């Protein structure tokens, strides 16, 4: 997949990665990163990585992302892993893969190091929510 829409009316993979990152931020997730892996692998375009402090928070974030992608964007999730254990939840949307961790688990697996050849997408590129836009005025 590329950043160009593929005729299925889905936003580009970059736009969807940014929306996933925004959802993590809006749900008080921490240490949010987007890794652009298009130059590293053909398996997917972006990893979105974030941390949560509790099982409940990880569930909430993953449910919000799933709702956004499936109901509002029409992007069906291909698989989910770790939801029951909630130490590392993986939401696979094909070209965008979302990883939600407890901080200790994230540190242990160190995906940012493992996929270190990917470029980090600046979070300033992540669109602000309506509430943030109002507070800037």
N, C-alpha and C positions, 0 to 999 in steps of 0.2 A: 504494500500500500504506500501511497505517497501523500503529500500534503494537498494534492489536488483531489477534489471529490470524485468518487468513482461511479457516478450516475445513479446511486441509490439514495440520493438526497441527504446523506449523513454529513454532518460537519466533518472537516478534515481531521485526521488523527491528531494533529497538533492542537486544534481547537478543542477536541474532546479531552485531550490530556490536560489542557488548561482548565476546562470545566471540572474535571475530577479533582485537580489541585484546589480549585476554589471551594469545592464542596468539603474537602478535608479542612481547609482553613475556616470555613464558616461553621464547622462543627467542632471547633477548638482543637483540631489535630495539631500536632507539633512537628517541627523539623521537616517541613514539606519540601520535596524536591521533584523536579521533572528531569529525567534523563533522556536525551535524544539519542537513540541507538540505531538510527537509520543507516549510518555509515559503518556500523559494527556487525549487524546481523540482518538477515532477511526475514527472520521469524516474526518480528514485531517492530513497531516504530518507536514507541515511547514506554518507559516505566514511569509511573507516578508513585512516589514513595512518601509515606507519612507515618507518624507514630501517634498512638493514643495511650491514655493512662489507665484504662480499665477495659474489661471485656464488654461492658455495656456501651462504652464510647466507640470501640471498634465495630461493634454490631450496628450502632446508629450510623456511623460514617459509611460503612459498606452498604447498608440499606438505602441511604440517601443517594449514593452514587448509582446503585442499581436502579432505583426509581427514576433518576434523571436520565440515565442512558436508555433504559428500556421503554419507559412510558413517554418521555418527552422527546427523545432523539430517535427512537425506533431502532436502537442498537442492542440486539439480543446478546446477553452474556453467553459465552461459550462454555465456561466452567467457573466454579468457585471451589476453593480449597481452604481448609483451616477455620471455617466459620464456627464450628462447634467448639474447637479448642480455644480459638480467639487469641492465640499468641502471635500468629502470622496469618492474616487473611489475604488471599490472592483472588482478585477478580479479573478474569481474562475476557477481554473484548476483541481478541484477535490482534489488531495492530496497536492497541493500548492495553497495557497490563498494570493494574493497580495493586500495590503491596501496602498493607496496613499492619503495623507491628506494635507489640509492646516494646518499650525502649531496650530492654535487655536482649530480647530476641533479635531486634534489628542490629544491635551492636555485634552479636555473635555471628550473624550471617553476612554482614557487611556488604550488601549488594552494591553500594556505591563504589566500593573498592573492586569488587569482582567485575563490575561493568564499567570500570574507570575510563575506558576509551570513549565512552559516550560523553556527549557535551551536555552540561547542565543548562537547562532553559531558565533564564532569569525569571524570578517570580514577579518582578514588576510587569512582566508581560501578561500576567494572569489578570483577567478583568475583575474590576471591583464590583461588589454587590451594590444594590440600590442604596442601602443604608450608608455605606462608605462614601458613595458619591454625594449624598446629601450632606454628610459631615464635612466634606471638603469645600463646600460652598460658603 
